[in-house]
Every structure is written in structure tokens, then in C-alpha cells.
Amino acid sequence: MSTLSPERVRGQLDALAVAGLDWQTFGRTATDLLNRAMPVAASCFASVDPATHIVTANVKSGELDDDHDVEWSYHEYEVEDLYDFRSLSSTGSGVITLQERSGGDPHRSRRHAELFRPVWDFSDELRTTLRVDGVTWGALALFHGGGRTFTAAEQAFVASIAEGLARGVRSGLVAAAVADDGRVAISGPAVLVVDGHGEVAQANVGAAERLADLGCAELGASALPQIVQALVAAARRMSTTPGAVTPRARLRTASGNWIVAHASPLVSRHGGTPDVVVTIDDARPPEIIPLVVASYGLTERERDVVAMVLQGVDTADIARSLHLSAYTVQDHLKRVFAKVGVRSRRELIAQVFTDHYVPQMASGAGLAPSGWFA
């Protein structure tokens, strides 16, 4: 494989970010390009929920495999360590390395001492959150082996491409994962109880279908989707952290459906590791529309205008509400139309809502009292 210059990789990544790829295709292509400019032993490119900073899915390369997702989730969400993706996102940290965070003693990190070193013999890890316009859309972890550590030049290179990677994830989250006619209509939520050993102790009738849409072929501990494992670990951490909020995440499944998943620990009078109940259901418009709108890279004022357009407010009332002139509102709408790739209010509304309502309407689902599909 030929080596590419950092400048060429940056240019190609910027082009990929606006190519309309779904985020996983973008992630695989981007990490391949990155490895050609800066070879690493392994990498993990992930999407995150911008609201909770929980990793929702990932693309791995090199020596990393899917066989240790349970252990990774445990170290990432359940126990304290020198750093994790949520803390990096919350503080807005840039590029960090294990060697620097550990003061040259990587075994101070439980994640490294108990997982990365014994399983893959990694010698250093580099992490960065993928942020654009102040919002975290993804995360990247790179690994060196053989005693190598990340140089200052490598850290600077990753820092220089992080925003481009974030733009690719952001646009890729709303790119169709499959053609519309390939969508799977799933009725009802999934509810499952994961016991202290990580096994599914109980599950409702709809759980298997929901988990299959997340790539899970069976209800075993190691086979559970990464997002479920992450939420379970985060819920266990929540049980010992006063004031912690219930972990939840929104994500798009392989079939193109938007879902929301959340987890909560169950209190046991016998103590020990708590069981965790996980619920997975269709995401409703109030949960997903802000995410979809933000993914188009709109400014704060443009998002305000779109929010009112989606409520059916006309231009004059938008202008009065936002203390703008009607001409300024029209200018904002023109820029919004260009970014979203539509030509009118009607097309804008269809672009945002079609992904969420049409599959449900096609399935023949009736409306519940909430106004969403039953």
C-alpha cells in the first residue's frame, strides 16, 4: 500500500465528508486513508449521540476485533479510568494520548493494563473527539504497538483532520443506510433484562426482532450489540453515582430506522452487581428532528427558522417571533435550502419527516394518543 502525504489525505477526507456516504462507509474509507498517511496497529472510528456522548456504533480496523466489546464497555463506562470519551467530549479536549495522560506509566490505566496490553499488546493509544460547530458527532481511537508511542507530529496531524472527520460523520448519519424500500417495519419496543453476568435473563417477544435490526443474531452476552453493552455498563455506573442521569442514545439501525435506547439499573435487596433493564423503541420526532436538523450544519439562527417552518409558521410570523425582517428570514431559508439540498418549504419538511413517518405509514401502523404511531 502506497504512502500518502498528510496534505493529500486532508484534501481527500474533506472531499469524502461531502460525498453523501453513510457514516460507516465514510468511516471505513477515512480510516484507510488515515492509515496510509500515519500507519497504526489498529483504529476504532465511532459515532456518538451528541446529547449524551455515548458511542452508538463503531468501525474497527487492524488488530481490533468485536470479541471484547463487553470488556471495552466495562472499562469505558462502568469503572473509573484516566480518561474516557464522555469526559473528553464534556471538556472539549482535543487530541490526547495514553502516554501523556499516564505520565509515561500506561499501566496506571486499568483499561490498558487489563485489556489493551494483555489482549492486543498495544503500547500507546491516541484519542480525539470529532467535533464541528461545538457539537460532538464521533470519536476516534488509534493504537500503536511494539513499544511505539504517538509523536507530536502525529498528534498534530490527527488534530488537523478531526473537524473534517466530524463533518463526515454528521452528514453520514442522515444518509440512507439502505434504499427506502429495504426498510424493516418493526412493531413494538424491545425490553430485556441483563443480569450481573451480562446474560439476558428476560426479554419480551419483540426483543429478538429489535436486536436483529442492530446486527445481533442471538441473545448471548458477547453477541449483544455494542450500544446495548455500553448502556448496560453506564447504567451500572449510574447505580453508584448519586445524581447521574439515565444513559440513553439515539441511533440509526442497519435497516435505516431511527431508534432510541436507554438503560436503568434494578435495585436488588441482595446487593451485588445490579441487573439492568434495557428498552429499545422507535425514536419519535421530538427526539430525532433536532439531530437530523443539526446534521445539515445549520447555524443557530438557521435552526431557529427551520424549527418554526416545521411547525407550519409563515414567514411574517417567523420574522416577528425572531425579531427579523421578512427579507432576512427569506435569506436564511435560501441558505437552509442550499445546505439541505431542497428548493422549497414543502421539500424541506418532506426531507426531515419522510425518514420517520413514511416507513410507519407504509406498515399500516395506527396512531397512539401521543400523536405518534402505536
LUMMAR-544980 format. One record per residue (C-alpha): residue in one letter; z, x negated, y. Coordinates in Angstrom, 1 decimal, decimal comma. Layout:
<aa:A; Z:Z; X:X; Y:Y>
...
// end
This chain:
<aa:M; Z:0,0; X:0,0; Y:0,0>
<aa:S; Z:-1,1; X:-1,5; Y:3,3>
<aa:T; Z:1,5; X:-2,0; Y:6,1>
<aa:L; Z:1,1; X:-0,1; Y:9,3>
<aa:S; Z:2,3; X:-1,2; Y:12,7>
<aa:P; Z:5,2; X:0,8; Y:14,3>
<aa:E; Z:2,9; X:1,8; Y:17,2>
<aa:R; Z:0,3; X:3,2; Y:14,8>
<aa:V; Z:3,0; X:5,1; Y:12,9>
<aa:R; Z:4,4; X:6,6; Y:16,0>
<aa:G; Z:0,9; X:7,9; Y:17,0>
<aa:Q; Z:0,3; X:9,3; Y:13,6>
<aa:L; Z:3,7; X:11,0; Y:13,5>
<aa:D; Z:3,1; X:12,6; Y:16,9>
<aa:A; Z:-0,3; X:14,0; Y:15,6>
<aa:L; Z:1,3; X:15,3; Y:12,4>
<aa:A; Z:4,0; X:17,1; Y:14,4>
<aa:V; Z:1,4; X:19,4; Y:15,9>
<aa:A; Z:-0,8; X:19,8; Y:12,8>
<aa:G; Z:0,7; X:23,1; Y:11,7>
<aa:L; Z:2,2; X:21,7; Y:8,5>
<aa:D; Z:5,2; X:23,4; Y:6,8>
<aa:W; Z:8,2; X:21,2; Y:7,3>
<aa:Q; Z:8,4; X:19,9; Y:3,7>
<aa:T; Z:4,7; X:18,8; Y:3,7>
<aa:F; Z:5,3; X:17,2; Y:7,1>
<aa:G; Z:8,5; X:15,5; Y:5,7>
<aa:R; Z:6,7; X:14,0; Y:2,7>
<aa:T; Z:3,8; X:12,7; Y:4,8>
<aa:A; Z:6,1; X:11,4; Y:7,6>
<aa:T; Z:8,4; X:9,5; Y:5,2>
<aa:D; Z:5,4; X:7,9; Y:3,5>
<aa:L; Z:4,2; X:6,7; Y:6,9>
<aa:L; Z:7,6; X:5,5; Y:7,9>
<aa:N; Z:7,9; X:3,5; Y:4,7>
<aa:R; Z:4,6; X:1,8; Y:5,4>
<aa:A; Z:5,9; X:0,5; Y:8,7>
<aa:M; Z:9,5; X:-0,1; Y:7,5>
<aa:P; Z:9,9; X:-0,3; Y:3,7>
<aa:V; Z:13,1; X:1,1; Y:2,4>
<aa:A; Z:14,6; X:1,6; Y:-1,1>
<aa:A; Z:14,9; X:5,4; Y:-0,6>
<aa:S; Z:15,0; X:8,1; Y:2,0>
<aa:C; Z:16,1; X:11,7; Y:2,5>
<aa:F; Z:14,4; X:13,9; Y:5,1>
<aa:A; Z:16,2; X:17,2; Y:5,6>
<aa:S; Z:16,1; X:20,4; Y:7,6>
<aa:V; Z:19,3; X:21,8; Y:9,1>
<aa:D; Z:20,4; X:25,1; Y:10,6>
<aa:P; Z:20,5; X:24,3; Y:14,4>
<aa:A; Z:23,6; X:26,6; Y:14,8>
<aa:T; Z:25,8; X:25,2; Y:12,0>
<aa:H; Z:24,2; X:21,7; Y:11,4>
<aa:I; Z:24,3; X:22,3; Y:7,6>
<aa:V; Z:21,5; X:20,8; Y:5,6>
<aa:T; Z:19,4; X:23,6; Y:4,2>
<aa:A; Z:16,8; X:21,7; Y:2,2>
<aa:N; Z:15,5; X:18,1; Y:1,7>
<aa:V; Z:12,6; X:15,9; Y:0,7>
<aa:K; Z:13,6; X:12,7; Y:-1,1>
<aa:S; Z:11,6; X:9,6; Y:-1,8>
<aa:G; Z:12,1; X:6,3; Y:-3,5>
<aa:E; Z:15,1; X:5,9; Y:-5,8>
<aa:L; Z:16,9; X:9,1; Y:-4,8>
<aa:D; Z:16,9; X:12,0; Y:-7,2>
<aa:D; Z:18,1; X:15,5; Y:-7,4>
<aa:D; Z:20,6; X:14,9; Y:-10,2>
<aa:H; Z:23,5; X:14,0; Y:-7,9>
<aa:D; Z:23,3; X:16,8; Y:-5,3>
<aa:V; Z:26,7; X:18,1; Y:-6,3>
<aa:E; Z:28,3; X:14,8; Y:-5,7>
<aa:W; Z:26,5; X:14,3; Y:-2,4>
<aa:S; Z:27,6; X:17,8; Y:-1,2>
<aa:Y; Z:31,2; X:16,9; Y:-2,2>
<aa:H; Z:31,2; X:13,7; Y:-0,1>
<aa:E; Z:29,2; X:15,2; Y:2,8>
<aa:Y; Z:31,1; X:18,5; Y:3,3>
<aa:E; Z:34,4; X:18,6; Y:1,3>
<aa:V; Z:36,1; X:15,3; Y:1,9>
<aa:E; Z:36,7; X:13,1; Y:5,0>
<aa:D; Z:34,5; X:10,1; Y:5,5>
<aa:L; Z:33,5; X:7,7; Y:8,2>
<aa:Y; Z:30,6; X:10,0; Y:9,3>
<aa:D; Z:28,6; X:13,0; Y:8,2>
<aa:F; Z:25,5; X:14,8; Y:9,5>
<aa:R; Z:27,5; X:17,6; Y:11,1>
<aa:S; Z:29,7; X:15,2; Y:13,1>
<aa:L; Z:26,6; X:13,2; Y:14,2>
<aa:S; Z:24,9; X:16,4; Y:15,3>
<aa:S; Z:28,0; X:17,7; Y:17,2>
<aa:T; Z:28,5; X:14,4; Y:19,1>
<aa:G; Z:24,8; X:13,9; Y:19,8>
<aa:S; Z:25,0; X:10,4; Y:18,2>
<aa:G; Z:21,7; X:8,5; Y:17,8>
<aa:V; Z:21,0; X:6,1; Y:15,0>
<aa:I; Z:24,0; X:4,8; Y:13,1>
<aa:T; Z:24,3; X:2,5; Y:10,1>
<aa:L; Z:27,0; X:2,3; Y:7,4>
<aa:Q; Z:27,4; X:-1,5; Y:8,0>
<aa:E; Z:28,2; X:-0,9; Y:11,7>
<aa:R; Z:30,4; X:2,2; Y:11,2>
<aa:S; Z:32,4; X:0,5; Y:8,4>
<aa:G; Z:32,9; X:-2,8; Y:10,4>
<aa:G; Z:31,0; X:-4,7; Y:7,8>
<aa:D; Z:33,0; X:-3,3; Y:4,9>
<aa:P; Z:30,9; X:-0,4; Y:3,4>
<aa:H; Z:33,5; X:0,3; Y:0,7>
<aa:R; Z:35,6; X:2,0; Y:3,4>
<aa:S; Z:33,2; X:4,9; Y:3,0>
<aa:R; Z:34,1; X:7,0; Y:-0,1>
<aa:R; Z:30,5; X:8,2; Y:-0,2>
<aa:H; Z:29,3; X:4,7; Y:-0,6>
<aa:A; Z:32,0; X:3,4; Y:-2,9>
<aa:E; Z:31,9; X:6,4; Y:-5,3>
<aa:L; Z:28,2; X:7,4; Y:-5,1>
<aa:F; Z:25,7; X:5,3; Y:-3,3>
<aa:R; Z:26,7; X:1,9; Y:-4,6>
<aa:P; Z:27,5; X:2,8; Y:-8,3>
<aa:V; Z:24,6; X:5,1; Y:-8,8>
<aa:W; Z:21,8; X:3,5; Y:-6,8>
<aa:D; Z:23,2; X:0,2; Y:-5,8>
<aa:F; Z:22,4; X:0,8; Y:-2,1>
<aa:S; Z:23,7; X:-1,8; Y:0,3>
<aa:D; Z:23,3; X:0,0; Y:3,6>
<aa:E; Z:22,5; X:3,5; Y:5,0>
<aa:L; Z:20,9; X:4,4; Y:8,3>
<aa:R; Z:21,3; X:8,0; Y:9,6>
<aa:T; Z:19,9; X:9,8; Y:12,5>
<aa:T; Z:19,8; X:13,5; Y:13,5>
<aa:L; Z:16,5; X:14,8; Y:14,6>
<aa:R; Z:16,9; X:16,5; Y:18,0>
<aa:V; Z:14,5; X:17,8; Y:20,6>
<aa:D; Z:15,4; X:19,7; Y:23,8>
<aa:G; Z:19,0; X:19,2; Y:22,9>
<aa:V; Z:18,8; X:21,1; Y:19,6>
<aa:T; Z:19,2; X:19,5; Y:16,1>
<aa:W; Z:16,5; X:20,6; Y:13,7>
<aa:G; Z:16,7; X:18,0; Y:11,0>
<aa:A; Z:18,3; X:14,8; Y:9,7>
<aa:L; Z:17,1; X:11,6; Y:8,2>
<aa:A; Z:18,9; X:9,1; Y:5,9>
<aa:L; Z:17,3; X:5,8; Y:4,9>
<aa:F; Z:18,6; X:3,3; Y:2,4>
<aa:H; Z:18,3; X:-0,5; Y:1,8>
<aa:G; Z:19,2; X:-2,1; Y:-1,5>
<aa:G; Z:19,6; X:-5,7; Y:-2,7>
<aa:G; Z:22,1; X:-6,6; Y:-0,1>
<aa:R; Z:19,8; X:-5,9; Y:2,8>
<aa:T; Z:21,2; X:-4,3; Y:6,0>
<aa:F; Z:19,3; X:-2,5; Y:8,8>
<aa:T; Z:18,3; X:-4,7; Y:11,6>
<aa:A; Z:18,5; X:-3,9; Y:15,3>
<aa:A; Z:14,7; X:-3,7; Y:15,4>
<aa:E; Z:14,6; X:-1,2; Y:12,5>
<aa:Q; Z:17,3; X:1,0; Y:14,2>
<aa:A; Z:15,3; X:0,9; Y:17,5>
<aa:F; Z:12,1; X:1,9; Y:15,6>
<aa:V; Z:13,8; X:4,9; Y:14,0>
<aa:A; Z:15,3; X:5,9; Y:17,3>
<aa:S; Z:11,8; X:5,9; Y:18,8>
<aa:I; Z:10,3; X:8,3; Y:16,3>
<aa:A; Z:13,3; X:10,7; Y:15,9>
<aa:E; Z:12,1; X:13,1; Y:18,5>
<aa:G; Z:8,6; X:13,3; Y:17,0>
<aa:L; Z:10,1; X:14,0; Y:13,6>
<aa:A; Z:12,3; X:16,7; Y:15,1>
<aa:R; Z:9,2; X:18,3; Y:16,6>
<aa:G; Z:7,5; X:18,3; Y:13,2>
<aa:V; Z:10,5; X:20,0; Y:11,6>
<aa:R; Z:10,8; X:22,5; Y:14,4>
<aa:S; Z:7,2; X:23,7; Y:14,2>
<aa:G; Z:7,1; X:23,4; Y:10,4>
<aa:L; Z:10,0; X:25,8; Y:9,9>
<aa:V; Z:7,8; X:28,7; Y:11,1>
<aa:A; Z:4,6; X:27,5; Y:9,4>
<aa:A; Z:3,8; X:29,8; Y:6,5>
<aa:A; Z:5,1; X:28,3; Y:3,3>
<aa:V; Z:2,6; X:30,3; Y:1,3>
<aa:A; Z:0,0; X:32,9; Y:2,2>
<aa:D; Z:1,4; X:36,3; Y:3,2>
<aa:D; Z:0,1; X:37,9; Y:0,0>
<aa:G; Z:2,1; X:35,5; Y:-2,0>
<aa:R; Z:5,4; X:36,7; Y:-0,6>
<aa:V; Z:8,0; X:37,9; Y:-3,1>
<aa:A; Z:9,8; X:41,1; Y:-2,2>
<aa:I; Z:13,4; X:40,8; Y:-3,3>
<aa:S; Z:15,8; X:43,8; Y:-3,1>
<aa:G; Z:19,5; X:43,4; Y:-2,6>
<aa:P; Z:21,8; X:40,5; Y:-1,9>
<aa:A; Z:22,9; X:37,8; Y:-4,3>
<aa:V; Z:26,7; X:37,5; Y:-4,8>
<aa:L; Z:28,1; X:34,7; Y:-7,0>
<aa:V; Z:31,5; X:33,1; Y:-7,6>
<aa:V; Z:31,5; X:29,4; Y:-8,1>
<aa:D; Z:34,7; X:28,2; Y:-9,8>
<aa:G; Z:36,7; X:25,0; Y:-9,3>
<aa:H; Z:34,5; X:23,1; Y:-11,8>
<aa:G; Z:31,3; X:24,0; Y:-9,9>
<aa:E; Z:30,2; X:26,5; Y:-12,5>
<aa:V; Z:29,0; X:30,1; Y:-11,8>
<aa:A; Z:31,9; X:32,2; Y:-13,0>
<aa:Q; Z:30,5; X:35,5; Y:-12,0>
<aa:A; Z:27,2; X:36,7; Y:-10,5>
<aa:N; Z:25,7; X:40,1; Y:-9,6>
<aa:V; Z:22,5; X:41,5; Y:-11,0>
<aa:G; Z:20,4; X:40,3; Y:-8,1>
<aa:A; Z:21,7; X:36,7; Y:-8,1>
<aa:A; Z:19,1; X:35,2; Y:-10,6>
<aa:E; Z:16,2; X:36,6; Y:-8,6>
<aa:R; Z:17,5; X:35,2; Y:-5,3>
<aa:L; Z:18,3; X:31,8; Y:-6,7>
<aa:A; Z:14,9; X:31,6; Y:-8,4>
<aa:D; Z:13,4; X:32,0; Y:-4,9>
<aa:L; Z:15,3; X:28,9; Y:-4,0>
<aa:G; Z:14,0; X:27,0; Y:-6,9>
<aa:C; Z:16,9; X:27,5; Y:-9,3>
<aa:A; Z:15,9; X:28,1; Y:-12,9>
<aa:E; Z:19,4; X:28,7; Y:-14,3>
<aa:L; Z:23,0; X:29,3; Y:-13,1>
<aa:G; Z:24,5; X:26,0; Y:-14,0>
<aa:A; Z:26,4; X:23,7; Y:-11,7>
<aa:S; Z:23,8; X:20,9; Y:-11,5>
<aa:A; Z:21,0; X:23,4; Y:-11,2>
<aa:L; Z:22,3; X:25,3; Y:-8,2>
<aa:P; Z:20,2; X:24,9; Y:-5,1>
<aa:Q; Z:21,3; X:22,2; Y:-2,7>
<aa:I; Z:22,1; X:24,7; Y:0,0>
<aa:V; Z:24,5; X:26,6; Y:-2,3>
<aa:Q; Z:26,2; X:23,3; Y:-3,3>
<aa:A; Z:26,6; X:22,3; Y:0,4>
<aa:L; Z:28,0; X:25,7; Y:1,3>
<aa:V; Z:30,5; X:25,7; Y:-1,6>
<aa:A; Z:31,7; X:22,2; Y:-0,6>
<aa:A; Z:32,0; X:23,2; Y:3,1>
<aa:A; Z:34,0; X:26,3; Y:2,1>
<aa:R; Z:36,4; X:24,3; Y:0,1>
<aa:R; Z:36,9; X:22,0; Y:3,1>
<aa:M; Z:37,4; X:25,1; Y:5,2>
<aa:S; Z:40,3; X:26,3; Y:3,0>
<aa:T; Z:42,3; X:23,3; Y:4,0>
<aa:T; Z:41,2; X:23,2; Y:7,7>
<aa:P; Z:43,0; X:25,7; Y:10,0>
<aa:G; Z:40,7; X:27,5; Y:12,3>
<aa:A; Z:37,5; X:26,4; Y:10,5>
<aa:V; Z:34,6; X:28,8; Y:10,7>
<aa:T; Z:32,9; X:30,3; Y:7,6>
<aa:P; Z:30,0; X:28,0; Y:6,7>
<aa:R; Z:26,6; X:29,7; Y:6,8>
<aa:A; Z:22,9; X:28,7; Y:7,1>
<aa:R; Z:19,6; X:30,3; Y:7,7>
<aa:L; Z:16,5; X:29,0; Y:5,8>
<aa:R; Z:13,1; X:29,9; Y:4,6>
<aa:T; Z:12,6; X:30,1; Y:0,8>
<aa:A; Z:9,6; X:28,8; Y:-1,2>
<aa:S; Z:8,1; X:32,3; Y:-1,1>
<aa:G; Z:8,3; X:32,4; Y:2,7>
<aa:N; Z:11,2; X:34,8; Y:3,0>
<aa:W; Z:13,9; X:34,1; Y:5,6>
<aa:I; Z:17,4; X:34,4; Y:4,2>
<aa:V; Z:21,0; X:33,8; Y:5,4>
<aa:A; Z:23,6; X:32,3; Y:3,0>
<aa:H; Z:27,3; X:32,0; Y:3,6>
<aa:A; Z:30,3; X:31,0; Y:1,5>
<aa:S; Z:34,0; X:31,7; Y:1,6>
<aa:P; Z:36,9; X:30,3; Y:-0,4>
<aa:L; Z:39,0; X:32,7; Y:-2,5>
<aa:V; Z:42,8; X:32,4; Y:-2,4>
<aa:S; Z:44,5; X:31,7; Y:-5,7>
<aa:R; Z:48,2; X:32,2; Y:-6,4>
<aa:H; Z:48,0; X:29,4; Y:-8,9>
<aa:G; Z:46,8; X:26,8; Y:-6,4>
<aa:G; Z:44,2; X:24,1; Y:-7,3>
<aa:T; Z:40,6; X:23,9; Y:-6,3>
<aa:P; Z:39,6; X:27,4; Y:-5,0>
<aa:D; Z:36,8; X:29,5; Y:-6,3>
<aa:V; Z:34,1; X:30,2; Y:-3,7>
<aa:V; Z:32,1; X:33,4; Y:-3,2>
<aa:V; Z:28,5; X:32,8; Y:-2,0>
<aa:T; Z:26,4; X:35,6; Y:-0,6>
<aa:I; Z:22,6; X:35,3; Y:0,0>
<aa:D; Z:20,6; X:38,1; Y:1,6>
<aa:D; Z:17,6; X:38,7; Y:3,8>
<aa:A; Z:18,1; X:37,4; Y:7,3>
<aa:R; Z:18,0; X:40,2; Y:9,9>
<aa:P; Z:16,1; X:39,9; Y:13,2>
<aa:P; Z:19,1; X:39,0; Y:15,4>
<aa:E; Z:19,8; X:36,1; Y:13,1>
<aa:I; Z:16,2; X:34,7; Y:12,8>
<aa:I; Z:14,4; X:35,7; Y:16,0>
<aa:P; Z:16,3; X:33,2; Y:18,2>
<aa:L; Z:15,5; X:30,5; Y:15,6>
<aa:V; Z:11,8; X:31,4; Y:15,5>
<aa:V; Z:11,5; X:31,6; Y:19,3>
<aa:A; Z:13,3; X:28,3; Y:19,8>
<aa:S; Z:10,9; X:26,6; Y:17,2>
<aa:Y; Z:8,0; X:27,1; Y:19,6>
<aa:G; Z:9,5; X:24,6; Y:22,0>
<aa:L; Z:10,0; X:27,1; Y:24,9>
<aa:T; Z:12,1; X:26,2; Y:27,9>
<aa:E; Z:15,3; X:28,1; Y:28,6>
<aa:R; Z:13,6; X:30,4; Y:31,2>
<aa:E; Z:10,6; X:31,0; Y:28,9>
<aa:R; Z:13,1; X:32,0; Y:26,1>
<aa:D; Z:14,7; X:34,4; Y:28,6>
<aa:V; Z:11,3; X:36,0; Y:29,3>
<aa:V; Z:10,4; X:36,3; Y:25,6>
<aa:A; Z:13,7; X:37,9; Y:24,8>
<aa:M; Z:13,0; X:40,7; Y:27,3>
<aa:V; Z:9,4; X:41,0; Y:26,1>
<aa:L; Z:10,7; X:41,5; Y:22,6>
<aa:Q; Z:12,9; X:44,3; Y:23,9>
<aa:G; Z:9,9; X:46,1; Y:25,4>
<aa:V; Z:10,8; X:45,3; Y:29,1>
<aa:D; Z:7,9; X:45,4; Y:31,5>
<aa:T; Z:7,0; X:42,6; Y:33,9>
<aa:A; Z:8,5; X:44,2; Y:37,0>
<aa:D; Z:11,9; X:44,8; Y:35,3>
<aa:I; Z:11,9; X:41,3; Y:33,9>
<aa:A; Z:11,3; X:39,9; Y:37,4>
<aa:R; Z:14,2; X:42,0; Y:38,8>
<aa:S; Z:16,6; X:41,1; Y:36,0>
<aa:L; Z:15,9; X:37,3; Y:36,1>
<aa:H; Z:15,5; X:37,2; Y:40,0>
<aa:L; Z:12,0; X:36,0; Y:39,8>
<aa:S; Z:8,7; X:37,2; Y:41,3>
<aa:A; Z:6,3; X:39,1; Y:39,1>
<aa:Y; Z:3,8; X:36,2; Y:39,5>
<aa:T; Z:6,4; X:33,7; Y:38,2>
<aa:V; Z:7,0; X:35,9; Y:35,2>
<aa:Q; Z:3,3; X:36,0; Y:34,5>
<aa:D; Z:3,1; X:32,2; Y:34,8>
<aa:H; Z:5,9; X:31,9; Y:32,3>
<aa:L; Z:4,1; X:34,3; Y:29,9>
<aa:K; Z:0,9; X:32,3; Y:30,2>
<aa:R; Z:2,7; X:29,2; Y:29,1>
<aa:V; Z:4,5; X:31,0; Y:26,3>
<aa:F; Z:1,2; X:32,4; Y:25,0>
<aa:A; Z:-0,3; X:28,9; Y:25,0>
<aa:K; Z:2,7; X:27,4; Y:23,1>
<aa:V; Z:2,8; X:30,3; Y:20,5>
<aa:G; Z:-1,0; X:30,5; Y:20,2>
<aa:V; Z:-1,4; X:34,1; Y:21,2>
<aa:R; Z:-3,2; X:35,9; Y:24,0>
<aa:S; Z:-1,1; X:38,9; Y:24,8>
<aa:R; Z:2,3; X:40,5; Y:24,7>
<aa:R; Z:1,3; X:42,5; Y:21,7>
<aa:E; Z:0,2; X:39,4; Y:19,8>
<aa:L; Z:3,4; X:37,7; Y:20,8>
<aa:I; Z:5,5; X:40,5; Y:19,4>
<aa:A; Z:3,5; X:40,6; Y:16,2>
<aa:Q; Z:3,7; X:36,8; Y:15,8>
<aa:V; Z:7,5; X:36,9; Y:15,9>
<aa:F; Z:8,1; X:40,1; Y:14,0>
<aa:T; Z:5,4; X:40,1; Y:11,4>
<aa:D; Z:7,1; X:37,4; Y:9,3>
<aa:H; Z:10,2; X:39,5; Y:9,0>
<aa:Y; Z:9,2; X:43,2; Y:8,9>
<aa:V; Z:5,8; X:43,3; Y:7,2>
<aa:P; Z:6,9; X:41,9; Y:3,8>
<aa:Q; Z:9,7; X:44,5; Y:3,7>
<aa:M; Z:7,4; X:47,3; Y:4,8>
<aa:A; Z:4,9; X:46,4; Y:2,1>
<aa:S; Z:7,6; X:46,5; Y:-0,5>
<aa:G; Z:8,4; X:50,2; Y:0,4>
<aa:A; Z:12,0; X:49,5; Y:1,4>
<aa:G; Z:13,7; X:52,2; Y:3,3>
<aa:L; Z:15,8; X:51,8; Y:6,5>
<aa:A; Z:19,5; X:51,5; Y:6,4>
<aa:P; Z:21,8; X:52,9; Y:9,1>
<aa:S; Z:21,8; X:49,4; Y:10,7>
<aa:G; Z:18,1; X:49,8; Y:11,5>
<aa:W; Z:17,2; X:47,0; Y:9,0>
<aa:F; Z:15,7; X:47,6; Y:5,6>
<aa:A; Z:18,0; X:48,8; Y:2,9>
// end
